[in-house]
Each structure stands twice: as C-alpha cells, then as structure tokens.
C-alpha cells in the first residue's frame, strides 16, 4: 500500500507573507492562491506527517541533514516579522527509519541536534524554506508532525536515491504523508532581481517546469549543469529528491510568476506507479559520461584518467604512451579545474612548470585539485559521474600594466615581495580589470591600494566534451 498522499513543489519567497510583504505580496497573488489551494488539498488528505525538503537549513557538502530533535521552532524575525512563528513536533520514528534505510544504501545523512549545530556555529531552527510553504498549509490544516530535511551536495544520483528511500520509509511504517519540495526557481530573471541578470534564468524555469509537467526525470538530470548554476536557483536538488520519491509521475502547474526577478513555481503531482528508475537513470548517465569522454581531447582525458588511476592505486600514474608530442616535449604551467553540477569542486595549478612535461603537470595537478584543494573535502569516487574537468595550459607570464589587461583574454599574477596571487582569465563574474586585480590581490594578501607588480598570461583552455578549443 502507498501511504504517500500527495507531492508538491512550493516556493518560499518571504515577500509572499503579508507580515513581510506589507502589500507587495499582492503582486504575486497567483502564487499565493496556488499555495492556498495546496493547503486546502492537504486539509482534505489529512496526513499524519509532512515531509519537507528545504535549501535553507544546515547544508553539508557530504551529507543530507535531518532534524533529530523532538521538536523545532522558527520565525521570520530576519525579515522583520517575528510574529510569524511556528513550532512543530518532529516525526522521529519516520526520521529514524529514513536514516536507517539511507545507511543501508550508503547514502550519507546526519541527524542535526542543537548540540551538533552549535559546533558549527549554527542554530537549530525552522528555516524560512519551511515556514513559508507551511504558513499557507496551516491556514487550513495543522494536525501534523514534520520531517525536516535539508538537501546536501551529494551526487544527483544519490539525491534521487534518497527520494526513493523516503518513500520506502513512509510505506514501511504505514505513515500517511505528503512530501513538499521547497524551492525557488531562477533568481536571475531580470536586472531588477536580487542577483545579476542571466538569460539562462528564463530558459531554466521553462525547461524544468515543462519536464516536471511531463514526468521527464532523465531530462531534468540532463539539464546543462553550468546553465543550472548560472540560473541562480535553489530548488533543483529538492526537485531531484522529490522525483526520486515519486518514480513515474505527471505534474500539474498551478502557478508560475517571476514578478520580482525570481521564478516562483507551484505544482502538484500525480504518482503513476512506484517504479524505481534509479538503474535506468544510472545507466543513462554513465552512457552520457562515456560519450562526453569520447568527445574530449587528450588534455582532459589525461586529467580524468589520472584521477581514476589514483582512486584505484592510491599513487600517481606514469605518463602513458600514445600522447601527442606537445604533451610530452613541452613544459608549461597548468591549472586543472573540477566542476560538480556547475559549481567549482577543486582547482589547483602551477603558473610555471614544475615537472618535465605538460602531461606530467596535468597528472600531478589533477590529483591536487581532486584531493588536496583545502577549500573542499577530497573527491569521492561516487562524484566522478557528476564532475566536469577543464585544463588550462598557461603561456609564459610577461610584465604588464593595467592598461594592457583584459580579464576575458589574459590571466594576471600580482606580486609584492613574497606575496603572490594568480587569477585565471574569462571567469564568470569577473568583468573588469579592477575586479580582476582586486580578487588577485585578495588571494595574495596584498592591499590593492599599494604598489604591486603585475604579470599577464594567456591560456589554452581544454574543456571536457569539447574537441576544439
């Protein structure tokens, strides 16, 4: 028997709460009406528990967080509306069952408690990603506990599998539930929005809503991850988990508005059957990975091969045979960058060569980027399916001044005594020479208002999946 009674996508803009919006909420009245409709539906369903997946609780890079206290409280004080507050009992039985099944499937979860979060200088509280959807549900129905879930930055496949685990746990204990994915769509729909405008924002919103309406889960996985990142969304991973819980489904779009430069999508879903698509999705993703590698040139193939070899042998690989002559005979500085779902996952490089060849430089720096970038935990082998790799081969640096720099064409090296900082060219969000030099100085610990030396260099960029650079 299926004990999940309903599935929903709901946004969480604070402005849609009258105590915050002060009348501005009327500009997204369609969104409010759609959320009220969901509240009425849930009132008729009378669930014991609402499982809500949010992007604004405590996020871990390597685990999904579930509240393990007996209850949780939160308010909208940070939006000057302390009077909007909620207190819920946590369904600990269901929470524990989800975590138990996750452990069996080797999906990393963490139970968040007041004590644990204090260790990370965080407060255990009900976040606005939960409060805002539940505000409209509570107008019609309040007799429920919650399971509070904050997605983590696991692989998309793991997040999907976690959704299936939620469904399995619900049915195993016979708990009547609804599941809500809380998330806004693109935050970059207009120049007046909270983030810088990107044409990718509208494309992302249109695509993902179309895929959800038509139950196209594989297409959601296949969305260009750099475009997803550029769209500035906060609902994509919540949606992935929701699709894992639903299996095969169809969606009904109740409302979509982008009034404030942010996409607010409200949807309800009909689950068609309990078919687990994880094997189909996994096979498709690996097929696409192999196609991407086949389209790649020797530079990025070598970087990926180096990482895979290290996972298997725990040591650096030797330079393989059959590489082009320039990889064997030339020496250059090399940066290797790893991106996971469009976000940087590691980047280490050398602005001058430190080994005998470009090939050796790639092998060494690929391992450094994957396992020794201090900004990130070491790469897990499960992440390889979500990783995109780029290799930048640097020209020899030459002295420069501000007048002959171009952040889209040249990287920069700034130096002052023993302090030195480097910034690669053509980076998203770095559009002016002033921005480029400021960031490079920050990396070096140099006061940008003091004198420092400048060098520039060009790069030959090799991107995974692209033959011609």
N, C-alpha and C positions, 0 to 999 in steps of 0.2 A: 504494500500500500504506500502511496506517495503522500507524505504529510506536509509537504510544502504547498501552501495555498495560493501564493502569488509572488510575482517577481516584478521589480520596478527599478527604473532609473530616475533619480531625482537630483536636482541641482541644490546648491547651498549658498546662494548669494545673500549676505546679511541684509542687503537693502530691501529684500522682499519681505522682511519682517517689519510691520508698521511701526513698532517702537524704535527701529533703527532708521527706516526709510523716511519717516516723517512726511508722508505724502508722495515721495518719489517712487514708492513701491507700486503705485498705480500705473506707472509706465510699463510694468511687466505683469499686468493683470491677467493675461492669458496663462502665464506661468503659475501664478497663484491659484487661478481657477483649476488648472490641471492638478496641482498638488492637493487641493481640496477634494477633487474627485477621487484621487487615490486614497485620501483619508476616509472618504465615505465607503469606498470598496473594502478597505481593511476593517472598517467597523462592521460591515456585513459578514466578513470572513471570520472575525473574532479569533485571531491567532493567540496562542499562549505566549509566543516569543517573536520578536522582530530581530532578525539578524541584519545588522547594518555595517556596510563596508565603507570606510572613510579614508580620505587622504590627509586629514589634519590631526590625527592622533600621533602618538610616538612612532616615527618611522625608523626602521632599522634596515641597513643595507643588506643584511643576510638572513632576515627572519620576518615572518608575519607576526604582528603583535595582537594578542587577545587579552582583554581586561580580565584579571583573575581575582579582583576584589569582589566582595559580596554585593556592593552597590557602587554607583558612580554619580557624581553631581557635576553640573556645569552651568554657566550662564553666559550671556553676551556682553559682559562688562567691558571687554576690549573694544566693543563697538558702542560704548556708552549706553547700554541697555541692560543694566544689572537686574532690572525687574523681570527680564525674560530668563528664567532659570528652570532647570529640570533635575529631577532625581529619579533614578531607575535602579531597580534590583537587577543584578546580573544573573542570567541563567547559567549557573556554574556547572550544572550537570551536562548541558549541551556543550558549553565551552570546553570542559574537560574531555568530552568524547571527541570533539573536533581535533583537539591537540593529541589525543591518543592515536587516532587514525592517521594524523599527519606524521607522527613519529614512525608509525609502521611503514608509511610510504616515503620516508626520508625527506619530508618537507619540513624545513626548519621553522618552528614557531617559538615565541617567547610569551610567557604569561606576565603581563605588566601588573605590578603592585605599587603602592605608594613608596615602599622602601626601595624597590628597584629603580623607579623613575627618579627618586631623589639622588641616586648615584649618578644619574646623567643630567642633574640639574633641571629636571622636568617635573611638572606637577601632574598627578593623576586627576584628570578632569574630562568631562564630557565636552568634546570639541564642537565647533560650530558646524562642521561637516555632518554631525549627527543632530544637533539641536534644531537646525533649520528645517530639514525634512520632517522631523518628529513634531515640530511645532504645529504643522498643519494636520498631521495624523491625530494629535492629541485633541484637536477641536471636535473629533468625532468618536475617538476610542482611546482609552487609557489603561485598559486592563491587560497589561502585558509586561513581560520582562524583556531584556535585550541581551544580545551577544554583540559585544563591541569589538570590531576588527579593524585594524589599520594595515593596509597592504604594505609589504616590504619590497625592496628592489631585487627580488628573486628573478629567475628567468620567466619569460611569459608562459612557457610550458608548465613550470611549477605553479604559477598563479592559477592557471587553468585547472590543473590537477587539484589544487586546494579547493576550488569551487566544487568540484565533484565530491571531495571529502566532506564539505559542509552538507551537501545533500545526503550523503551516506550516513552521516552522524544524525541528522534530523530523523531519517527513517528508522535508524537503529533503535532510537529511544521513543519513537512514536510521538514526537513533539510537533504540535500544529504551529507552523511558522510561515512568515513571509520574509523574503530577502530583498533588501534595498541596496543598490549600488549608488552611493552618494558621490556626485562629481560634476563639476562644471566642464564644459567643452572648451573651445579655444578662448583664451584671454586676449587675443590679438586681432580682433575683428575690425577695429577702427583706430584711427590716430588719436581718438579721444579716450581710448580704453586705458586700463591700468598698466598695460605692457605696451612695448613698441609694436606698431602695426606690422603684420605679415600677411601677404596674400595666401599663405598656406593655411591660415586660420579658417577661412571660409571653406576651403577645399576639405580640410579635416572634418569639419562639422557635417558637411553634406555627405561625405563618404561614410562616416561611421553611423550616422542615422539611417542611411539607406541600407547599409549592411545589417544593422540591427532589426530593421523592419522586415527584412527578408531572410533572417536567420543565417547569414553568411559568416560564420565564425572564422573559417580559414582566411577569408578576405580581410577580416579585422586583424588577424595575426600578420598578414602580408602587407599591411599599410607601411609605407616608407617611414622608417623609424626617425630619420633626420627631419622629415616633414612633420611627424607627430611631435617631436621635440620643439620644432620651430613654432608650432601652433600654440604652444604655451598652455596645454590642457592640464587638468588634474583628475580626470575621470577615466582615462584609458585603462589603467591597471584594475580599477574597481570593476570596470566593464568586463575585462578578461575573466576575473573571478566569477562574476555573475554568469557569463556564458558557460563556464565550467559546471556551475550548479544546474543549469537548465538543460544541457545536452542539445537536443534539437528543439527549435522554438520558432515562433513568429512574434514580431513586435508590433505594437500599435503606438504611433506617435500622437501624444495628447497635446503637446505644445512645443514650439521652438521659438525663442526670441533671442536677439542679440543687441538689445537696446543700449546697454551700457558698454558695448565693445567686448562683451563676454557672451559666449553661447550657452544658453540655458535650455537643455533638452529634458523633457518629461515624457517617459514612456512606460507602458505596461506590457507584459509579455505573457504569451501562452506557451506553456511547455508541451511539446508534441509527444515526446516519449523520453524515457530515461537512458537513452543510448549514450554510452561514454565514447566520445570522439577522440580521446587523447591519443590513441595509437594512430588513427588516421592523420591527425594534425602533426604528430611527431614525424611520421613518415614523409609527409609533405614538406615539413621544414627542413629535414635532412636532404631531401631531394633538391630543394632550392639552395641549400648551402653548397652542395656539390656543384650545382650549376654556377653559382657565384664564384667558387674557386676556379672552375674551368675557364671562366671569362677573365680571370685575373692574370697579371703579368708575373714575371719571376720574382720581383721585389717583394710583393705582398704574399705570394705563395711561400717564399722562403721564411718570412716572419711567422706565418701561421704554422708552417712545418716545424719551426724551431720551438714554438710553444707546445705543440702536440708532443714533440720528442721529449721535452722536459717533463711533461706530465708522466710519460711512460718510463723514463730512465733517470730522472732526477739529476741530470747533468746537461751541460751544453752539448749540442750536436756539432760534429765536424762539418766543415763546408762540403756540401755534396758535389758530385760530379755533374757535368752537363749544364752548368750555368753559363750565361753569356759572358764574353770576355771582360766587359766593363765591370762586372760584379767581382771578378777575380783579380783584375790587374790594377784597378783604380782604388785610391784611398780618399774617402770623403767623410765629413761629419754626417750623421744620420739620426733622425728622430723617428721613433715608432710610436704611433698613437692607436689606442684601442677605444672603441665606442660601443656602448651597450644600449640598445634601443634609442640611439641618437644622442646619448649623453656620454661625456668623457668617462672612461673607465681606467685609464692609465696612459701616461705619456712620459717617456724618458728618451734622452738623446745626447748626442755629443756635437758641439759646434765645430770641433776639429777632430780629425780621425785619431783613434786610439788603438786601432788594430791594423792588420796587414792588408785588409781589403774592405770594400763596401759590403761584400757578403758577410764577412765576419762581424762587421759593425751592426748589420741588421740582426744577425743571430743573437748577439750579445744584448743589444738594446731592446729587442722584442721580449727577452726574458726579464730584463729590468722593468719594462713597462707593465708586464703581466703580474709580476710577483714582488716588486720592490719599490713601486711608487708609494711614498709614505702617505699620500693623500687617500689611498684606497686599500682595502684588505686584499690579500693575494687572490688572484683569479682562481675560481673553482672550475674544475673540468666541465661541470654542467653548464657553465656560462658560455662555452665556446660556440654553441649554436646561435647565441644572440649577439656575438661580437662581430663588429666590422673593424678592419685594420687599414691604416694608411701608413705609408712610409715616405718620409721627406728626406731627400738627399740634398745636402747643402753645398752651395758654392763656397769658395774660399772667401772669408769676410774681407771687406775693404773699408777704409776710413770714409766717413760720411758726415754730413751735417744735416740739420733739419730741413733745409731747402731741397735736398735731392732725395728725400724719402717718400715712399708711397706704401701705406700699410697693406694694400691689396697685392703689391708686387714684391716688396722687399721685407724680409725679417730684419730685426735690429738686435744688436748687442750693445748694452750700455756698461761702462766700467768706470770705477773710481777707486784707485788704489787696488786693494784686494777684492773689492766688491764687484760682482759681475752678474748681469741679468740678461736673459735672452727671451725674445718673443718671436714666434713664427709668423709668417705673413698670412694674409687672407683668412683671418679668424672672425667668426661671427661676433658682431657687437663691437668690433674694433674698426672704426670707420675713418678716423683722422690720425694724423701724425702725433698730435698732442696726446690722444688716448693711448696710442701705441707706446710712446715713450714713458708715459706715466705708469702704465702697467709694468713695463720692463724695469723701471726704477724701483717700483714697489717690490718686485721679485728679488732685486739685488740689495734692498735695504738702503737705497740711495735717495736722498732728498732731491726731488725733481727740480727744485728751485736753486740748486747749487750747480757748479760746473761738473760735467762728466763727459767722457769720451764716447763717441758713437761710431759703431761699425754697422754696415748693412750687408746683407747676403740675399741671394735668391735661392729658391728651392725647386727641385724637380719632384712633384708630388705624384705618388703612386697610390691609387685607391682600389681597394678590393672590389672586384666585379667589373672593373674598367680596364680594358686592354690599352687604350691610347690615352696618354697623359697630355 
